[in-house]
Every structure is written in C-alpha cells, then in structure tokens.
Amino acid sequence: MTRRTRNVRIVTEDVLLIHANDAAKHNIQQGDWVCIESPRGKIDLKADISENVKEGILSTTFHFPDIMVNLVTSDVHDSEAKCPEYKVVAVKIRKARRVAERHEKQGNTLV
C-alpha cells in the first residue's frame, strides 16, 4: 500500500481468501497462517474462509508491502505500468510452519 490512500479504512491487513471446501482439504481454519508458494517464491498470509471466492480459487489483496505478495506473482508485467499480471498465478498451499518465529527474526509484529 502506498500509504497515500485511505485503503486502510477498507482493508486493515492482507489475508488469503479461501473457500471453505479448500480450507477443509488442507486442514486450514479461520485465521490460520497459510503458506502460498509459486515457482517464483512463497509468502505467508492469514486465512479468511469465505464464500466470496469459488472453490479452487484463492484471492488476496496486495496493499501492504511487508507481506510482499509480488514474491509469488508471475514476472509477466505490463510494459508501460510495470504492474505484474496478478490474476493468473498457480500456487500450492499448506498451513504455514513457525510463522511467529520467522517474523520475530525479521522484526515484524504479528497481530
């Protein structure tokens, strides 16, 4: 997030929207940390189990730079805006391991 907009009134943290059936398949509960991994990289996000996404589809926002969603996106980008092609990234998911420990080492505070 550029911090120049008022997005924080709408989105207070980046989360991973996941359908209930997909969450159940991976033993993921509401608020669990989930590791999403693509050939390009991996990140951890909190799960938000939602009927707002279709089964088999994951979604997240990318407002907060500390989450670094760009690490998992494709390196294909718009040549003018240099904006990554966010919508077509295949990822693997699993419950994240030792998230708190990793974030403490990086100096991040977990909510």
Buried (B, 14 or more C-beta within 10 A) or exposed (E): BEEEEEBEEEEEBBBBBBBBEBBEEBEBEEEBBBBBBBEBEBBBBBBBBBEEBEEEEBBBBBBBEEBBBBEBBBEEBEEEEEEBEBEEBEBEBEBBEEBEEBBEEEEEEEE
